[in-house]
Amino acid sequence: MGDMNVKKLKKKKDRANYVHHLLNDIKALDLMLKKGMIETEPIRIGAEQEFCLVKPNYSPSDNALEILKDIDDEHFTTEIGNYNLEANLDPLELKGSCFSNLHNQLDSLLKKAKDAAEKKHTKIVLAGILPSIGLDNIGEHQMTPLQRYTVLNEAIKDSRKQDFNIHIQGVDELNLLFDSVMLEGCNTSFQMHLQVSPNSFIDTYNWAQAIAGPILSACANSPLLFGKELWSETRIALFTQSIDTRLNHSY
């Protein structure tokens, strides 16, 4: 799930040390590719499912860490919003009944999350953007209280040196000036992973880009944000504008 031990880089020495380690990682990857140290088979798939936690009236909850503790399963982890969790499925070889097996595990994990949530009078909801989410649900007080998210928020804000100017136009229009990355916490998704051989990466990347549009059109699941009807898939514009360290553009 990654290392939760993070800290903000405050000094030039810390930043230089970070860049040094980053370049070493890139060199190590280059060496592994040249020496064939990355396996080429078998090909595997994986997936992760993010989901919302809501109160009985379907407004966002604030008890993700409590529910995560009750679930007590390493397949689950946190998200930036204290009303979201994520389930990570086991990798499976791409053969036979792998998709059915993945589906069965997903159902099992979601049931475990549902059972734990019900004990806290909470429901789980699968939605790209929760239609009931409001501006009062995305303040920093709703951020999952872990250092990694605080550092992420501060680092992006320091890099931008200005608030996030959100502009999305659909049937309605949203103009919003916001002061944290918590807007990204509005988004949840189901993400499939495909392990590929280094030798076929370029071709795989190209066909993945080619089919992204049609697949996205079939999976649109976030037309509403803060009571406004925007894009059929509003997550794209919201995600881009809510974490970009550069200046915003209108969508």
Number of C-alpha atoms within 10 A of each C-alpha: 9 5 6 10 8 13 11 14 14 9 9 9 10 12 13 12 13 13 12 11 12 12 12 12 12 11 12 12 14 12 12 12 14 10 9 12 10 13 12 13 10 12 15 16 19 19 18 18 19 22 25 30 27 24 18 12 10 17 17 27 22 21 20 23 19 13 21 19 12 16 18 13 13 10 14 21 19 18 22 24 30 26 27 28 23 21 21 19 19 15 16 18 16 15 11 8 11 16 15 10 13 18 14 12 15 19 12 12 20 17 13 15 25 18 17 21 23 14 11 13 11 24 21 24 17 15 18 23 24 25 19 15 18 15 10 10 22 22 16 20 13 19 23 23 14 16 14 16 20 19 15 18 19 14 16 18 19 12 11 16 12 16 17 23 16 20 17 22 16 14 12 12 14 17 11 12 11 17 16 22 26 23 23 19 23 27 22 23 17 15 11 11 11 15 17 19 15 13 11 10 11 12 10 15 11 10 10 12 10 11 10 10 11 9 11 11 11 8 13 15 20 22 20 21 22 16 13 16 19 21 23 16 18 23 23 13 18 21 16 15 24 23 20 15 17 13 12 17 12 11 18
